[in-house]
Amino acid sequence: MGKGIGKQMNTALRRAAIAVIMVMTAGGTAGVAAAQSPPLTAHLQAADEVLAQDAGEYARLYDVPVDEAMHRLRAQEETVATTDRLQEVYGDRLAGLYIEHRPAYRIVVVLTGSDPVPDQSVYAGGMNVPIVFKTGAPVSRTHILAAITQHQAEIRAAVPHPPSMGVDVRTGQLILMVDGADVDKIGKDTLRARIEKIAGVPVRIRVQDRPEVNLRDVNLVGGGGRVEGMNPADGKRYSCTSGFVVTDGTSDGVVTAAHCPDTLAYYGPDRSQLPLKFLGQWGWGYQDVQLHVSDQVLQPLFYADTKKTLARAVTGARNRTSTRVGDVVCHRGERTGYSCAEVELVDFAPSGDLCGGACLATWVAVAGPTCKGGDSGAPVFNGTTAFGLVKGASYRGDGSCIFYFYMSTDYLPAGWSLLQAPASPAIMAVRGMAGK
């Protein structure tokens, strides 16, 4: 039998096994077989339970009824194909595209030039979602991204503390997040003019109290749990959050942030430990991910609540290019638990040298107020769709969270991909078999 055919058959057998034995051990890690696993300790959520939980968070954030929140979250997922098409149609004229929640839920498309485009709508989530076009943006998103790529080093050198930067899709500007002391020293208008001369695009200055930092303080079910290890450089112990379960077709692994310790053990809710085998780490420019493999067959599950009593099965992933400013995403961090917030930037380059040097504008920033050290590597998701792994955050002087940022699952190590669950009916069948 050829190696390729053997690998395909092995993968198929693994998938079939997952459909039958999707249960968890008391320590929170994936079990090897139902007959060998202790009683289920985390409830595997059904689709309606997943939606209800996230809709509760959405309703709280935007002060709308839960039923309305459910419609909007369904629409968020169902409009991805539409917004992907709009990005293609308007190409170089596109300055930005974002989701607006107030005063009503709608899609806003920002274009360069003055030629008007009639508003449209799309039926999604059981409602009509307006698509509003705004013209007159100064430059396109492509133009701003090119300016960041070509002039990032000059921009960083022009400010005492290298700033973070990104594309403001609402205004069609390069947004520069600058240390408050630098703004006081140089002057906001002077600094804006200086950066605009370098970059050749309009600039908006946003004052930051503190630069971004990685969230190692430092989280298996697969994802959203606590992982901990010692850093040999300083002899101190750090904890992180496990992200998602991944596979290369023959082996399973779990990912977390690259800046976490290499030698890690998973800690279950009862403090039981499972040593992990370090395979590698990737932490330059656009990546912050390390991979630990397991001798056990893992399942595509992650914790979805603060107390680790609820688990979800990954059923898909959202590409960064399909992620919109305004999308609501959730994360489950070991320090902060479960929370949801709005995407602020999808083309974000963190400040300083957090990426083994300057970071590329490939990170996604999500509004606070929930982030703390220890959330590094945490799964970012909406429903059962994986978005990315938490890397770092920016804080105010009082320690409160301004925003956190994550690495998209687009940038998992080469040859590895998210382990995904079977179709929903199979998940429900397993859930009924495993018990509640």
C-alpha positions in Angstrom: 0.0 0.0 0.0 1.4 3.5 -0.9 2.2 5.9 1.9 -0.3 8.5 0.6 -3.1 6.0 0.6 -2.2 4.7 4.0 -2.1 8.1 5.4 -5.5 8.9 4.0 -7.0 5.7 5.4 -5.4 6.5 8.8 -6.9 10.0 8.8 -10.3 8.6 7.9 -10.1 6.0 10.7 -9.1 8.8 13.2 -12.1 10.9 12.1 -14.4 7.9 12.6 -12.9 7.3 16.0 -13.4 10.9 17.0 -17.1 10.7 16.0 -17.5 7.7 18.4 -15.3 8.6 21.4 -15.7 12.3 21.8 -15.5 12.3 25.6 -13.2 13.9 28.1 -11.3 12.8 31.1 -11.7 14.2 34.5 -8.5 16.2 34.0 -10.0 17.9 31.0 -7.9 16.3 28.4 -9.2 14.1 25.5 -9.7 10.5 26.4 -8.4 7.5 24.4 -11.6 5.5 24.4 -15.0 5.7 26.0 -14.5 2.6 28.0 -11.3 3.9 29.5 -12.5 7.5 30.2 -13.7 8.7 33.6 -17.2 10.3 33.7 -17.8 13.3 31.4 -17.0 16.5 33.5 -17.7 19.2 30.9 -20.9 19.4 29.1 -20.5 19.3 25.3 -22.8 22.1 24.0 -25.3 21.6 21.2 -25.7 24.2 18.5 -28.6 26.0 20.1 -26.7 26.2 23.5 -23.7 27.6 21.8 -25.7 30.3 20.1 -27.7 31.1 23.3 -24.5 31.6 25.3 -22.8 33.9 22.8 -26.1 35.8 22.1 -26.3 36.5 25.8 -22.9 38.2 25.7 -23.9 40.1 22.5 -27.2 41.3 24.1 -25.2 42.6 27.1 -22.7 44.4 24.9 -25.2 46.1 22.6 -28.3 46.3 24.9 -30.6 44.4 22.5 -33.0 41.5 23.3 -31.4 38.0 23.2 -33.6 37.0 20.2 -32.3 40.0 18.2 -28.7 39.1 19.3 -29.3 35.5 17.9 -30.4 36.9 14.6 -27.4 39.1 14.4 -24.9 36.4 15.3 -26.4 34.2 12.6 -26.1 37.1 10.2 -22.5 37.6 11.1 -21.6 34.2 9.9 -24.0 34.1 7.0 -22.8 37.4 5.5 -19.1 36.3 5.2 -19.5 35.1 1.6 -21.2 38.5 0.7 -18.5 40.6 2.2 -15.8 38.4 0.5 -17.5 39.1 -2.8 -17.7 42.8 -2.1 -14.0 42.9 -1.4 -13.4 41.3 -4.8 -15.8 43.5 -6.7 -14.4 46.8 -5.4 -10.7 45.7 -5.3 -8.3 48.7 -5.3 -11.1 51.1 -4.6 -11.9 49.5 -1.3 -10.8 51.6 1.7 -12.5 49.5 4.3 -15.4 47.2 5.2 -16.9 46.8 8.6 -19.9 45.7 10.7 -21.9 48.3 12.5 -24.1 47.4 15.5 -25.6 50.8 16.5 -28.1 52.2 15.8 -28.8 49.1 13.7 -27.0 46.1 12.5 -25.5 46.7 9.0 -22.5 46.3 6.7 -20.6 49.5 5.8 -18.4 49.6 2.7 -15.9 52.5 2.4 -14.7 53.4 -1.1 -12.2 55.9 -2.6 -13.5 58.2 -5.4 -16.7 60.1 -5.7 -18.7 57.7 -8.0 -21.8 56.7 -5.9 -22.8 53.1 -5.3 -26.5 52.3 -4.5 -27.1 50.8 -1.1 -28.0 47.1 -1.1 -29.1 44.5 1.4 -28.7 40.8 2.0 -31.0 38.4 3.8 -29.1 36.6 6.5 -29.8 35.4 10.0 -33.5 35.6 9.4 -33.4 39.4 8.7 -32.5 41.9 6.0 -29.0 43.3 6.6 -28.4 46.7 4.9 -25.2 47.2 3.0 -24.3 50.9 3.0 -21.7 52.4 0.7 -19.6 55.5 1.7 -17.4 57.2 -0.9 -14.7 59.8 -0.7 -12.0 57.9 1.3 -8.6 59.4 0.7 -6.7 56.2 -0.1 -7.4 52.4 -0.4 -6.7 49.8 2.2 -4.2 48.3 -0.2 -2.4 51.6 -0.4 -2.1 51.9 3.4 -0.9 48.3 3.8 1.8 49.0 1.2 2.8 52.1 3.1 3.2 50.0 6.3 5.2 47.4 4.5 7.5 49.9 2.8 8.0 52.4 5.6 7.5 50.6 8.9 11.1 50.9 9.9 11.2 54.6 9.1 8.0 55.2 11.1 9.3 53.3 14.1 12.5 55.2 14.0 10.6 58.5 13.9 9.1 58.0 17.3 11.1 57.5 20.6 9.1 54.4 21.5 8.3 52.3 18.4 4.5 52.6 17.9 1.9 50.0 16.8 0.0 50.7 13.6 -2.7 49.4 11.4 -5.4 50.2 8.9 -8.4 52.2 10.1 -11.1 50.8 7.7 -13.7 53.3 9.0 -11.8 56.3 7.9 -9.3 55.1 5.3 -6.3 56.2 7.4 -3.2 54.7 8.8 -3.8 54.5 12.5 -0.7 55.1 14.7 -0.9 54.1 18.4 1.7 56.2 20.2 3.0 56.4 23.7 1.5 59.4 25.5 4.9 60.7 26.6 6.0 60.8 22.9 2.9 62.7 21.9 3.5 65.2 24.7 7.1 65.6 23.7 6.6 66.0 19.9 3.1 67.3 19.7 0.2 65.5 18.0 0.0 67.6 14.9 3.8 67.7 14.4 3.9 63.9 14.8 1.1 63.4 12.4 2.7 65.6 9.7 6.0 63.8 10.2 4.5 60.3 9.7 2.3 61.4 6.8 5.5 62.7 5.0 7.2 59.4 5.5 4.2 57.1 4.7 2.5 59.2 2.0 -0.9 58.4 3.4 -3.3 60.2 5.9 -2.5 59.3 9.5 -4.6 59.3 12.7 -2.8 59.4 16.0 -4.2 57.4 18.9 -2.5 57.9 22.3 -1.6 54.8 24.3 -0.7 54.8 28.0 1.5 51.7 27.6 2.9 49.7 24.7 1.6 46.2 23.9 3.0 43.2 25.9 2.8 39.4 25.5 0.2 37.8 27.8 2.4 35.2 29.4 1.8 35.0 33.1 0.9 32.6 31.5 -3.8 27.5 28.9 -6.5 20.6 26.8 -10.6 19.2 26.5 -7.9 20.6 24.0 -8.2 24.3 24.1 -8.9 26.9 26.7 -7.1 25.1 29.6 -4.1 25.8 31.7 -0.6 24.9 30.6 2.4 25.7 32.8 6.1 25.4 32.8 9.5 26.8 33.9 11.5 29.3 31.9 15.2 28.1 32.3 16.4 31.7 31.6 15.1 33.0 34.9 14.0 29.9 36.8 10.4 31.2 37.1 7.2 29.3 36.4 4.8 30.8 33.8 1.3 29.8 32.8 -0.5 30.2 29.4 -3.7 29.0 27.8 -4.0 26.1 25.4 -5.5 27.1 22.1 -6.9 24.5 19.7 -6.2 20.8 18.8 -4.3 20.4 15.5 -3.3 17.5 13.3 -0.9 16.7 10.5 -3.0 13.7 9.5 -1.2 11.1 11.6 -0.5 12.8 14.9 -2.5 15.2 17.1 -1.1 18.2 19.0 -2.2 21.3 20.9 -1.1 24.8 20.1 -0.4 27.8 22.4 1.7 30.9 22.1 5.4 30.6 21.1 6.5 33.0 23.9 5.3 30.5 26.6 7.8 28.1 28.1 8.9 25.2 25.9 8.5 22.6 28.5 4.8 22.5 29.5 2.4 20.4 31.4 -1.4 20.5 31.1 -3.3 21.1 34.4 -6.8 19.7 34.6 -9.5 21.4 36.7 -8.6 19.0 39.6 -4.8 20.1 39.2 -3.9 16.7 37.7 -1.0 17.1 35.3 -0.3 15.7 31.8 3.3 16.3 30.5 3.4 17.6 26.9 6.0 16.8 24.3 7.4 20.0 22.7 7.6 19.8 18.9 8.5 23.3 17.8 7.8 27.0 17.9 7.3 29.7 15.3 7.5 33.3 16.6 8.7 35.7 13.9 6.8 38.6 12.1 3.4 37.1 11.7 3.4 34.0 14.0 3.4 33.3 17.7 2.7 29.7 18.0 4.2 26.6 19.5 3.1 23.0 19.1 3.0 20.1 21.6 2.2 16.6 20.4 0.3 13.9 22.3 0.5 10.1 22.2 -3.2 10.1 22.8 -6.0 10.6 20.2 -7.2 14.1 20.9 -10.5 15.6 20.1 -11.4 19.0 18.6 -12.7 20.5 21.8 -12.2 23.7 23.7 -13.6 25.1 26.9 -16.1 27.8 26.4 -16.9 29.1 29.8 -15.0 30.6 32.8 -15.5 27.6 35.1 -14.5 24.9 32.5 -17.9 23.2 32.7 -18.8 23.7 29.0 -17.0 22.5 25.9 -17.4 23.1 22.2 -16.3 21.2 19.2 -14.5 23.1 16.4 -16.4 22.9 13.2 -14.7 25.5 11.0 -12.3 28.4 10.9 -12.5 32.0 9.7 -9.7 33.3 7.5 -8.2 36.7 8.5 -9.1 38.1 5.0 -12.7 37.2 5.7 -12.7 38.7 9.2 -14.4 42.1 9.4 -13.8 45.0 11.8 -17.0 44.9 13.9 -17.2 41.1 14.0 -17.9 39.9 17.6 -15.5 37.2 18.7 -15.0 35.5 22.1 -12.0 34.1 23.9 -11.5 31.8 26.9 -8.4 32.7 28.8 -7.0 31.0 31.9 -6.8 34.3 33.8 -10.0 36.0 32.4 -12.3 33.2 31.6 -15.0 33.6 28.8 -15.8 36.9 27.3 -16.8 38.4 23.9 -15.9 41.7 22.2 -15.7 43.5 18.9 -12.8 43.3 16.4 -11.1 46.7 16.1 -8.4 46.1 13.5 -7.7 43.3 11.1 -4.4 44.7 9.8 -2.5 45.4 13.0 1.2 45.6 13.7 1.9 45.6 17.4 4.5 48.0 18.8 8.0 47.3 20.0 9.8 44.0 19.1 7.3 41.5 20.1 7.8 39.3 17.0 11.5 38.8 17.3 11.8 42.3 15.9 9.0 44.3 14.2 5.7 42.6 13.8 3.9 42.5 10.5 0.4 44.0 10.0 -1.2 40.6 10.1 -2.5 40.5 13.6 -6.1 41.1 14.6 -6.9 43.5 17.5 -10.1 43.0 19.7 -11.5 45.6 22.1 -11.2 45.2 25.8 -12.0 45.3 28.6 -11.1 41.6 29.3 -7.5 40.6 29.0 -4.7 39.7 31.5 -1.4 37.9 31.7 -2.0 34.2 31.4 -4.3 34.4 28.4 -1.5 33.9 25.9 -2.4 31.1 23.5 -6.1 31.3 24.3 -8.6 30.2 21.7 -10.4 33.0 19.9 -13.7 31.9 18.4 -17.3 32.6 17.6 -19.8 29.8 18.1 -17.8 26.7 17.0 -15.7 28.6 14.4 -12.0 29.1 15.3 -10.5 32.5 14.6 -7.0 32.5 16.3 -4.7 32.4 19.3 -4.3 35.2 21.7 -0.8 36.8 21.7 -0.7 40.0 23.6 -2.5 43.1 24.8 -2.3 46.8 25.5 -3.1 48.3 28.9 -4.0 51.6 30.4 -1.9 53.1 33.2 -4.4 51.7 35.8 -3.8 48.2 34.4 -7.2 47.9 32.6 -7.3 46.3 29.2 -7.6 48.5 26.1 -7.5 45.6 23.6 -5.9 42.2 23.0 -4.6 40.9 19.7 -4.4 37.4 18.2 -2.7 35.4 15.5 -5.1 34.0 12.9 -5.3 30.2 12.5 -4.2 30.9 8.9 -0.7 31.0 10.3 -0.6 27.6 12.0 2.7 25.7 11.5 3.1 24.4 7.9 1.6 20.9 7.5 -0.7 21.3 10.5 -4.3 22.2 10.5 -7.2 22.5 12.9 -8.7 19.2 14.0 -12.4 19.6 13.3 -15.5 17.8 14.4 -17.8 15.8 12.2 -21.1 17.4 11.1 -23.5 18.6 13.7 -25.7 15.5 13.7 -22.7 13.3 14.6 -21.8 15.6 17.4 -25.3 15.5 18.8 -25.2 11.7 18.6 -22.0 11.5 20.5 -23.4 14.0 23.0 -26.3 11.8 23.6 -24.1 8.7 24.0 -21.6 10.4 26.4 -24.3 11.8 28.7 -24.8 15.3 30.0 
